[in-house]
Amino acid sequence: MAEFRKSMHDVSHLGLRCAECSADIKELPFEPKNDRPVYCSDCARKRRPPKGPRSSFGRR
Ligand SMILES: [Zn+2]
């Protein structure tokens, strides 16, 4: 049972655009909010703080 499927919200009918590169957004991993800018998966990943290989702090 290692299959983890993120529930994606279909937002293709909303005609959302990425706030960064204005690409069409078809689905989001979260519920879209009007007062919140949305980003495509590419930009969302870029905006996240980079995870170093030594981020397993306190793990194990
Ligand atoms: Zn983008």
N, CA, C, O and the ligand as a Tripos MOL2 file, in Angstrom:
@<TRIPOS>MOLECULE
protein
  241   239    61     0     0
PROTEIN
NO_CHARGES

@<TRIPOS>ATOM
      1 N           0.8290   -1.2180    0.0000 N.3       1 MET1
      2 CA          0.0000    0.0000    0.0000 C.3       1 MET1
      3 C           0.8530    1.2540    0.0000 C.2       1 MET1
      4 O           0.6210    2.1690    0.7900 O.2       1 MET1
      5 N           1.8150    1.2970   -0.8620 N.am      2 ALA2
      6 CA          2.6870    2.4760   -0.8820 C.3       2 ALA2
      7 C           2.2050    3.5020   -1.9010 C.2       2 ALA2
      8 O           2.9190    4.4410   -2.2520 O.2       2 ALA2
      9 N           1.0210    3.3040   -2.3480 N.am      3 GLU3
     10 CA          0.5430    4.2380   -3.3720 C.3       3 GLU3
     11 C          -0.1840    5.4110   -2.7280 C.2       3 GLU3
     12 O          -1.2790    5.2830   -2.1800 O.2       3 GLU3
     13 N           0.4760    6.5500   -2.8200 N.am      4 PHE4
     14 CA         -0.1150    7.7480   -2.2460 C.3       4 PHE4
     15 C          -0.5600    8.6540   -3.3660 C.2       4 PHE4
     16 O           0.2640    9.2000   -4.1000 O.2       4 PHE4
     17 N          -1.8200    8.8120   -3.4950 N.am      5 ARG5
     18 CA         -2.3020    9.6570   -4.5850 C.3       5 ARG5
     19 C          -2.8280   10.9540   -4.0180 C.2       5 ARG5
     20 O          -3.7500   10.9740   -3.2040 O.2       5 ARG5
     21 N          -2.2230   12.0350   -4.4660 N.am      6 LYS6
     22 CA         -2.7190   13.3280   -4.0100 C.3       6 LYS6
     23 C          -4.0490   13.6170   -4.6740 C.2       6 LYS6
     24 O          -4.2230   13.4180   -5.8760 O.2       6 LYS6
     25 N          -4.9490   14.0740   -3.8960 N.am      7 SER7
     26 CA         -6.2350   14.4310   -4.4950 C.3       7 SER7
     27 C          -6.1110   15.7990   -5.1520 C.2       7 SER7
     28 O          -5.9480   16.8170   -4.4790 O.2       7 SER7
     29 N          -6.1900   15.8030   -6.4570 N.am      8 MET8
     30 CA         -6.0550   17.0500   -7.1940 C.3       8 MET8
     31 C          -7.4250   17.6610   -7.4550 C.2       8 MET8
     32 O          -8.3950   16.9630   -7.7500 O.2       8 MET8
     33 N          -7.4760   18.9600   -7.3390 N.am      9 HIS9
     34 CA         -8.7160   19.6610   -7.6260 C.3       9 HIS9
     35 C          -8.7280   20.0910   -9.0860 C.2       9 HIS9
     36 O          -7.8160   20.7700   -9.5590 O.2       9 HIS9
     37 N          -9.7350   19.7010   -9.7610 N.am     10 ASP10
     38 CA         -9.8480   20.0780  -11.1630 C.3      10 ASP10
     39 C         -10.3100   21.5310  -11.2600 C.2      10 ASP10
     40 O         -11.4330   21.8670  -10.8840 O.2      10 ASP10
     41 N          -9.4210   22.3850  -11.7720 N.am     11 VAL11
     42 CA         -9.7580   23.8080  -11.8570 C.3      11 VAL11
     43 C          -9.7300   24.2850  -13.3080 C.2      11 VAL11
     44 O          -9.6690   25.4830  -13.5830 O.2      11 VAL11
     45 N          -9.7760   23.3370  -14.2150 N.am     12 SER12
     46 CA         -9.6840   23.7060  -15.6350 C.3      12 SER12
     47 C         -10.8600   24.5760  -16.0510 C.2      12 SER12
     48 O         -10.7520   25.3660  -16.9890 O.2      12 SER12
     49 N         -11.9800   24.4320  -15.3550 N.am     13 HIS13
     50 CA        -13.1630   25.2140  -15.7190 C.3      13 HIS13
     51 C         -13.0750   26.6460  -15.1930 C.2      13 HIS13
     52 O         -13.8460   27.5110  -15.6080 O.2      13 HIS13
     53 N         -12.1290   26.8970  -14.2740 N.am     14 LEU14
     54 CA        -11.9920   28.2320  -13.6970 C.3      14 LEU14
     55 C         -11.1090   29.1350  -14.5480 C.2      14 LEU14
     56 O         -11.1340   30.3570  -14.4050 O.2      14 LEU14
     57 N         -10.3390   28.5310  -15.4220 N.am     15 GLY15
     58 CA         -9.4620   29.3260  -16.2740 C.3      15 GLY15
     59 C          -8.3980   30.0620  -15.4900 C.2      15 GLY15
     60 O          -8.0980   31.2220  -15.7690 O.2      15 GLY15
     61 N          -7.8300   29.3840  -14.5100 N.am     16 LEU16
     62 CA         -6.8060   30.0110  -13.6760 C.3      16 LEU16
     63 C          -5.4840   30.0900  -14.4220 C.2      16 LEU16
     64 O          -5.1590   29.2640  -15.2760 O.2      16 LEU16
     65 N          -4.7370   31.1300  -14.0530 N.am     17 ARG17
     66 CA         -3.4070   31.2840  -14.6400 C.3      17 ARG17
     67 C          -2.3700   31.3500  -13.5380 C.2      17 ARG17
     68 O          -2.6270   31.8500  -12.4430 O.2      17 ARG17
     69 N          -1.2170   30.8460  -13.8450 N.am     18 CYS18
     70 CA         -0.1160   30.9080  -12.8900 C.3      18 CYS18
     71 C           0.2630   32.3660  -12.6670 C.2      18 CYS18
     72 O           0.3990   33.1340  -13.6200 O.2      18 CYS18
     73 N           0.4320   32.7380  -11.4070 N.am     19 ALA19
     74 CA          0.7620   34.1220  -11.0770 C.3      19 ALA19
     75 C           2.1810   34.4720  -11.4950 C.2      19 ALA19
     76 O           2.5510   35.6450  -11.5270 O.2      19 ALA19
     77 N           2.9510   33.4880  -11.8040 N.am     20 GLU20
     78 CA          4.3500   33.7290  -12.1460 C.3      20 GLU20
     79 C           4.5760   33.7130  -13.6570 C.2      20 GLU20
     80 O           5.1360   34.6570  -14.2150 O.2      20 GLU20
     81 N           4.1480   32.6610  -14.3040 N.am     21 CYS21
     82 CA          4.4470   32.5450  -15.7330 C.3      21 CYS21
     83 C           3.1610   32.5520  -16.5610 C.2      21 CYS21
     84 O           3.1900   32.3560  -17.7760 O.2      21 CYS21
     85 N           2.0380   32.7810  -15.8860 N.am     22 SER22
     86 CA          0.7270   32.8490  -16.5240 C.3      22 SER22
     87 C           0.4180   31.6590  -17.4230 C.2      22 SER22
     88 O          -0.2050   31.7960  -18.4760 O.2      22 SER22
     89 N           0.8590   30.5140  -16.9900 N.am     23 ALA23
     90 CA          0.5000   29.2970  -17.7030 C.3      23 ALA23
     91 C          -0.8820   28.8480  -17.2420 C.2      23 ALA23
     92 O          -1.2970   29.1220  -16.1160 O.2      23 ALA23
     93 N          -1.5680   28.1700  -18.1100 N.am     24 ASP24
     94 CA         -2.8900   27.6710  -17.7290 C.3      24 ASP24
     95 C          -2.7560   26.6210  -16.6350 C.2      24 ASP24
     96 O          -1.8830   25.7540  -16.6760 O.2      24 ASP24
     97 N          -3.6370   26.7240  -15.6710 N.am     25 ILE25
     98 CA         -3.6140   25.7610  -14.5890 C.3      25 ILE25
     99 C          -4.8470   24.8860  -14.6700 C.2      25 ILE25
    100 O          -5.9790   25.3670  -14.6200 O.2      25 ILE25
    101 N          -4.6090   23.6130  -14.7930 N.am     26 LYS26
    102 CA         -5.7230   22.6760  -14.9740 C.3      26 LYS26
    103 C          -6.1210   22.0280  -13.6580 C.2      26 LYS26
    104 O          -7.2960   21.7540  -13.4110 O.2      26 LYS26
    105 N          -5.1500   21.7950  -12.8440 N.am     27 GLU27
    106 CA         -5.4840   21.2190  -11.5460 C.3      27 GLU27
    107 C          -4.5160   21.6880  -10.4720 C.2      27 GLU27
    108 O          -3.3680   22.0400  -10.7450 O.2      27 GLU27
    109 N          -5.0130   21.6800   -9.2510 N.am     28 LEU28
    110 CA         -4.2140   22.1260   -8.1180 C.3      28 LEU28
    111 C          -4.2450   21.0660   -7.0270 C.2      28 LEU28
    112 O          -5.2240   20.3340   -6.8880 O.2      28 LEU28
    113 N          -3.1700   20.9900   -6.2580 N.am     29 PRO29
    114 CA         -3.1440   20.0350   -5.1420 C.3      29 PRO29
    115 C          -3.9400   20.5360   -3.9430 C.2      29 PRO29
    116 O          -4.0590   19.8430   -2.9330 O.2      29 PRO29
    117 N          -4.4820   21.7390   -4.0620 N.am     30 PHE30
    118 CA         -5.2840   22.2790   -2.9570 C.3      30 PHE30
    119 C          -6.4970   22.9770   -3.5430 C.2      30 PHE30
    120 O          -6.5950   23.1870   -4.7520 O.2      30 PHE30
    121 N          -7.3930   23.3200   -2.6810 N.am     31 GLU31
    122 CA         -8.5940   23.9990   -3.1650 C.3      31 GLU31
    123 C          -8.2660   25.4470   -3.5200 C.2      31 GLU31
    124 O          -7.6870   26.1650   -2.7050 O.2      31 GLU31
    125 N          -8.6230   25.8750   -4.7040 N.am     32 PRO32
    126 CA         -8.3050   27.2400   -5.1260 C.3      32 PRO32
    127 C          -9.0960   28.2710   -4.3360 C.2      32 PRO32
    128 O         -10.2830   28.1020   -4.0560 O.2      32 PRO32
    129 N          -8.3950   29.3470   -3.9860 N.am     33 LYS33
    130 CA         -9.0480   30.4400   -3.2690 C.3      33 LYS33
    131 C          -8.9130   31.7060   -4.1020 C.2      33 LYS33
    132 O          -7.9120   31.9310   -4.7820 O.2      33 LYS33
    133 N          -9.9260   32.4990   -4.0250 N.am     34 ASN34
    134 CA         -9.9400   33.7050   -4.8520 C.3      34 ASN34
    135 C          -8.8710   34.7150   -4.4450 C.2      34 ASN34
    136 O          -8.2860   35.3950   -5.2880 O.2      34 ASN34
    137 N          -8.6280   34.8000   -3.1500 N.am     35 ASP35
    138 CA         -7.6960   35.8250   -2.6780 C.3      35 ASP35
    139 C          -6.2650   35.3050   -2.5890 C.2      35 ASP35
    140 O          -5.4170   35.8660   -1.8950 O.2      35 ASP35
    141 N          -6.0300   34.2320   -3.3030 N.am     36 ARG36
    142 CA         -4.6980   33.6550   -3.2290 C.3      36 ARG36
    143 C          -4.1610   33.4200   -4.6130 C.2      36 ARG36
    144 O          -4.8400   32.8190   -5.4450 O.2      36 ARG36
    145 N          -2.9610   33.8780   -4.8790 N.am     37 PRO37
    146 CA         -2.3780   33.5920   -6.1940 C.3      37 PRO37
    147 C          -2.0550   32.1080   -6.3270 C.2      37 PRO37
    148 O          -1.6290   31.4590   -5.3720 O.2      37 PRO37
    149 N          -2.2630   31.6030   -7.4980 N.am     38 VAL38
    150 CA         -1.9610   30.1940   -7.7180 C.3      38 VAL38
    151 C          -0.7940   30.0710   -8.6810 C.2      38 VAL38
    152 O          -0.5830   30.9310   -9.5360 O.2      38 VAL38
    153 N          -0.0670   29.0270   -8.5370 N.am     39 TYR39
    154 CA          1.0960   28.7990   -9.3720 C.3      39 TYR39
    155 C           1.0030   27.4260  -10.0210 C.2      39 TYR39
    156 O           0.4200   26.4910   -9.4730 O.2      39 TYR39
    157 N           1.5840   27.3380  -11.1780 N.am     40 CYS40
    158 CA          1.6390   26.0390  -11.8200 C.3      40 CYS40
    159 C           2.6180   25.1670  -11.0360 C.2      40 CYS40
    160 O           3.3900   25.6640  -10.2170 O.2      40 CYS40
    161 N           2.5760   23.8990  -11.2910 N.am     41 SER41
    162 CA          3.3990   22.9810  -10.5080 C.3      41 SER41
    163 C           4.8800   23.3230  -10.6380 C.2      41 SER41
    164 O           5.6660   23.1080   -9.7150 O.2      41 SER41
    165 N           5.2420   23.8580  -11.7950 N.am     42 ASP42
    166 CA          6.6330   24.2060  -12.0280 C.3      42 ASP42
    167 C           7.0590   25.3490  -11.1250 C.2      42 ASP42
    168 O           8.0830   25.2630  -10.4460 O.2      42 ASP42
    169 N           6.2790   26.4180  -11.1160 N.am     43 CYS43
    170 CA          6.6140   27.5840  -10.3140 C.3      43 CYS43
    171 C           6.4270   27.2980   -8.8330 C.2      43 CYS43
    172 O           7.1700   27.8090   -7.9940 O.2      43 CYS43
    173 N           5.4490   26.4930   -8.5200 N.am     44 ALA44
    174 CA          5.2180   26.1540   -7.1180 C.3      44 ALA44
    175 C           6.4310   25.4320   -6.5520 C.2      44 ALA44
    176 O           6.8090   25.6210   -5.3960 O.2      44 ALA44
    177 N           7.0200   24.6130   -7.3850 N.am     45 ARG45
    178 CA          8.1960   23.8830   -6.9330 C.3      45 ARG45
    179 C           9.3730   24.8300   -6.7710 C.2      45 ARG45
    180 O          10.1750   24.6950   -5.8480 O.2      45 ARG45
    181 N           9.4650   25.8000   -7.6910 N.am     46 LYS46
    182 CA         10.5900   26.7400   -7.6340 C.3      46 LYS46
    183 C          10.4870   27.6330   -6.4160 C.2      46 LYS46
    184 O          11.4950   28.0390   -5.8380 O.2      46 LYS46
    185 N           9.2390   27.9400   -6.0250 N.am     47 ARG47
    186 CA          9.0520   28.8430   -4.9030 C.3      47 ARG47
    187 C           9.3210   28.1780   -3.5680 C.2      47 ARG47
    188 O           9.5320   28.8530   -2.5600 O.2      47 ARG47
    189 N           9.3130   26.8840   -3.5610 N.am     48 ARG48
    190 CA          9.5570   26.1930   -2.3050 C.3      48 ARG48
    191 C          11.0300   26.2550   -1.9470 C.2      48 ARG48
    192 O          11.8880   26.2190   -2.8290 O.2      48 ARG48
    193 N          11.3270   26.3460   -0.6770 N.am     49 PRO49
    194 CA         12.7340   26.3430   -0.2660 C.3      49 PRO49
    195 C          13.3920   25.0360   -0.6430 C.2      49 PRO49
    196 O          12.8290   23.9580   -0.4490 O.2      49 PRO49
    197 N          14.5850   25.1450   -1.1820 N.am     50 PRO50
    198 CA         15.2820   23.9250   -1.6260 C.3      50 PRO50
    199 C          15.5990   23.0190   -0.4590 C.2      50 PRO50
    200 O          16.0100   23.4570    0.6160 O.2      50 PRO50
    201 N          15.3980   21.7660   -0.7040 N.am     51 LYS51
    202 CA         15.6560   20.8010    0.3640 C.3      51 LYS51
    203 C          17.0130   20.1750    0.1560 C.2      51 LYS51
    204 O          17.2560   19.5050   -0.8480 O.2      51 LYS51
    205 N          17.8730   20.3920    1.0880 N.am     52 GLY52
    206 CA         19.1980   19.7950    0.9810 C.3      52 GLY52
    207 C          19.1540   18.3350    1.3290 C.2      52 GLY52
    208 O          18.1730   17.8400    1.8850 O.2      52 GLY52
    209 N          20.2220   17.6480    0.9980 N.am     53 PRO53
    210 CA         20.2840   16.2080    1.3020 C.3      53 PRO53
    211 C          20.4080   15.9640    2.8010 C.2      53 PRO53
    212 O          20.2030   14.8460    3.2720 O.2      53 PRO53
    213 N          20.7430   17.0100    3.5450 N.am     54 ARG54
    214 CA         20.9050   16.8280    4.9920 C.3      54 ARG54
    215 C          19.7260   17.4320    5.7380 C.2      54 ARG54
    216 O          19.9040   18.0070    6.8110 O.2      54 ARG54
    217 N          18.5710   17.3140    5.2060 N.am     55 SER55
    218 CA         17.4110   17.8960    5.8770 C.3      55 SER55
    219 C          16.7430   16.8870    6.8060 C.2      55 SER55
    220 O          15.7300   17.1830    7.4380 O.2      55 SER55
    221 N          17.3110   15.7220    6.8770 N.am     56 SER56
    222 CA         16.7100   14.7010    7.7490 C.3      56 SER56
    223 C          17.1610   14.9240    9.1840 C.2      56 SER56
    224 O          17.8320   14.0910    9.7930 O.2      56 SER56
    225 N          16.7790   16.0400    9.6770 N.am     57 PHE57
    226 CA         17.1730   16.4510   11.0070 C.3      57 PHE57
    227 C          16.2610   15.7780   12.0350 C.2      57 PHE57
    228 O          15.0380   15.8820   11.9490 O.2      57 PHE57
    229 N          16.8420   15.1140   12.9690 N.am     58 GLY58
    230 CA         16.0370   14.5060   14.0150 C.3      58 GLY58
    231 C          15.2880   13.2670   13.5590 C.2      58 GLY58
    232 O          14.5200   12.6730   14.3160 O.2      58 GLY58
    233 N          15.5220   12.8890   12.3170 N.am     59 ARG59
    234 CA         14.8490   11.6880   11.8310 C.3      59 ARG59
    235 C          15.6640   10.4580   12.1720 C.2      59 ARG59
    236 O          16.8850   10.5280   12.3110 O.2      59 ARG59
    237 N          15.0210    9.3900   12.2980 N.am     60 ARG60
    238 CA         15.6530    8.1220   12.6040 C.3      60 ARG60
    239 C          16.0810    8.0340   14.0640 C.2      60 ARG60
    240 O          16.6340    7.0180   14.4840 O.2      60 ARG60
    241 ZN          4.1200   29.0240  -13.5680 Zn       61 ZN61
@<TRIPOS>BOND
     1     1     2 1
     2     2     3 1
     3     3     4 2
     4     3     5 am
     5     5     6 1
     6     6     7 1
     7     7     8 2
     8     7     9 am
     9     9    10 1
    10    10    11 1
    11    11    12 2
    12    11    13 am
    13    13    14 1
    14    14    15 1
    15    15    16 2
    16    15    17 am
    17    17    18 1
    18    18    19 1
    19    19    20 2
    20    19    21 am
    21    21    22 1
    22    22    23 1
    23    23    24 2
    24    23    25 am
    25    25    26 1
    26    26    27 1
    27    27    28 2
    28    27    29 am
    29    29    30 1
    30    30    31 1
    31    31    32 2
    32    31    33 am
    33    33    34 1
    34    34    35 1
    35    35    36 2
    36    35    37 am
    37    37    38 1
    38    38    39 1
    39    39    40 2
    40    39    41 am
    41    41    42 1
    42    42    43 1
    43    43    44 2
    44    43    45 am
    45    45    46 1
    46    46    47 1
    47    47    48 2
    48    47    49 am
    49    49    50 1
    50    50    51 1
    51    51    52 2
    52    51    53 am
    53    53    54 1
    54    54    55 1
    55    55    56 2
    56    55    57 am
    57    57    58 1
    58    58    59 1
    59    59    60 2
    60    59    61 am
    61    61    62 1
    62    62    63 1
    63    63    64 2
    64    63    65 am
    65    65    66 1
    66    66    67 1
    67    67    68 2
    68    67    69 am
    69    69    70 1
    70    70    71 1
    71    71    72 2
    72    71    73 am
    73    73    74 1
    74    74    75 1
    75    75    76 2
    76    75    77 am
    77    77    78 1
    78    78    79 1
    79    79    80 2
    80    79    81 am
    81    81    82 1
    82    82    83 1
    83    83    84 2
    84    83    85 am
    85    85    86 1
    86    86    87 1
    87    87    88 2
    88    87    89 am
    89    89    90 1
    90    90    91 1
    91    91    92 2
    92    91    93 am
    93    93    94 1
    94    94    95 1
    95    95    96 2
    96    95    97 am
    97    97    98 1
    98    98    99 1
    99    99   100 2
   100    99   101 am
   101   101   102 1
   102   102   103 1
   103   103   104 2
   104   103   105 am
   105   105   106 1
   106   106   107 1
   107   107   108 2
   108   107   109 am
   109   109   110 1
   110   110   111 1
   111   111   112 2
   112   111   113 am
   113   113   114 1
   114   114   115 1
   115   115   116 2
   116   115   117 am
   117   117   118 1
   118   118   119 1
   119   119   120 2
   120   119   121 am
   121   121   122 1
   122   122   123 1
   123   123   124 2
   124   123   125 am
   125   125   126 1
   126   126   127 1
   127   127   128 2
   128   127   129 am
   129   129   130 1
   130   130   131 1
   131   131   132 2
   132   131   133 am
   133   133   134 1
   134   134   135 1
   135   135   136 2
   136   135   137 am
   137   137   138 1
   138   138   139 1
   139   139   140 2
   140   139   141 am
   141   141   142 1
   142   142   143 1
   143   143   144 2
   144   143   145 am
   145   145   146 1
   146   146   147 1
   147   147   148 2
   148   147   149 am
   149   149   150 1
   150   150   151 1
   151   151   152 2
   152   151   153 am
   153   153   154 1
   154   154   155 1
   155   155   156 2
   156   155   157 am
   157   157   158 1
   158   158   159 1
   159   159   160 2
   160   159   161 am
   161   161   162 1
   162   162   163 1
   163   163   164 2
   164   163   165 am
   165   165   166 1
   166   166   167 1
   167   167   168 2
   168   167   169 am
   169   169   170 1
   170   170   171 1
   171   171   172 2
   172   171   173 am
   173   173   174 1
   174   174   175 1
   175   175   176 2
   176   175   177 am
   177   177   178 1
   178   178   179 1
   179   179   180 2
   180   179   181 am
   181   181   182 1
   182   182   183 1
   183   183   184 2
   184   183   185 am
   185   185   186 1
   186   186   187 1
   187   187   188 2
   188   187   189 am
   189   189   190 1
   190   190   191 1
   191   191   192 2
   192   191   193 am
   193   193   194 1
   194   194   195 1
   195   195   196 2
   196   195   197 am
   197   197   198 1
   198   198   199 1
   199   199   200 2
   200   199   201 am
   201   201   202 1
   202   202   203 1
   203   203   204 2
   204   203   205 am
   205   205   206 1
   206   206   207 1
   207   207   208 2
   208   207   209 am
   209   209   210 1
   210   210   211 1
   211   211   212 2
   212   211   213 am
   213   213   214 1
   214   214   215 1
   215   215   216 2
   216   215   217 am
   217   217   218 1
   218   218   219 1
   219   219   220 2
   220   219   221 am
   221   221   222 1
   222   222   223 1
   223   223   224 2
   224   223   225 am
   225   225   226 1
   226   226   227 1
   227   227   228 2
   228   227   229 am
   229   229   230 1
   230   230   231 1
   231   231   232 2
   232   231   233 am
   233   233   234 1
   234   234   235 1
   235   235   236 2
   236   235   237 am
   237   237   238 1
   238   238   239 1
   239   239   240 2
@<TRIPOS>SUBSTRUCTURE
     1 MET1         2 RESIDUE 1 A MET
     2 ALA2         6 RESIDUE 1 A ALA
     3 GLU3        10 RESIDUE 1 A GLU
     4 PHE4        14 RESIDUE 1 A PHE
     5 ARG5        18 RESIDUE 1 A ARG
     6 LYS6        22 RESIDUE 1 A LYS
     7 SER7        26 RESIDUE 1 A SER
     8 MET8        30 RESIDUE 1 A MET
     9 HIS9        34 RESIDUE 1 A HIS
    10 ASP10       38 RESIDUE 1 A ASP
    11 VAL11       42 RESIDUE 1 A VAL
    12 SER12       46 RESIDUE 1 A SER
    13 HIS13       50 RESIDUE 1 A HIS
    14 LEU14       54 RESIDUE 1 A LEU
    15 GLY15       58 RESIDUE 1 A GLY
    16 LEU16       62 RESIDUE 1 A LEU
    17 ARG17       66 RESIDUE 1 A ARG
    18 CYS18       70 RESIDUE 1 A CYS
    19 ALA19       74 RESIDUE 1 A ALA
    20 GLU20       78 RESIDUE 1 A GLU
    21 CYS21       82 RESIDUE 1 A CYS
    22 SER22       86 RESIDUE 1 A SER
    23 ALA23       90 RESIDUE 1 A ALA
    24 ASP24       94 RESIDUE 1 A ASP
    25 ILE25       98 RESIDUE 1 A ILE
    26 LYS26      102 RESIDUE 1 A LYS
    27 GLU27      106 RESIDUE 1 A GLU
    28 LEU28      110 RESIDUE 1 A LEU
    29 PRO29      114 RESIDUE 1 A PRO
    30 PHE30      118 RESIDUE 1 A PHE
    31 GLU31      122 RESIDUE 1 A GLU
    32 PRO32      126 RESIDUE 1 A PRO
    33 LYS33      130 RESIDUE 1 A LYS
    34 ASN34      134 RESIDUE 1 A ASN
    35 ASP35      138 RESIDUE 1 A ASP
    36 ARG36      142 RESIDUE 1 A ARG
    37 PRO37      146 RESIDUE 1 A PRO
    38 VAL38      150 RESIDUE 1 A VAL
    39 TYR39      154 RESIDUE 1 A TYR
    40 CYS40      158 RESIDUE 1 A CYS
    41 SER41      162 RESIDUE 1 A SER
    42 ASP42      166 RESIDUE 1 A ASP
    43 CYS43      170 RESIDUE 1 A CYS
    44 ALA44      174 RESIDUE 1 A ALA
    45 ARG45      178 RESIDUE 1 A ARG
    46 LYS46      182 RESIDUE 1 A LYS
    47 ARG47      186 RESIDUE 1 A ARG
    48 ARG48      190 RESIDUE 1 A ARG
    49 PRO49      194 RESIDUE 1 A PRO
    50 PRO50      198 RESIDUE 1 A PRO
    51 LYS51      202 RESIDUE 1 A LYS
    52 GLY52      206 RESIDUE 1 A GLY
    53 PRO53      210 RESIDUE 1 A PRO
    54 ARG54      214 RESIDUE 1 A ARG
    55 SER55      218 RESIDUE 1 A SER
    56 SER56      222 RESIDUE 1 A SER
    57 PHE57      226 RESIDUE 1 A PHE
    58 GLY58      230 RESIDUE 1 A GLY
    59 ARG59      234 RESIDUE 1 A ARG
    60 ARG60      238 RESIDUE 1 A ARG
    61 ZN61       241 GROUP 0 **** ****
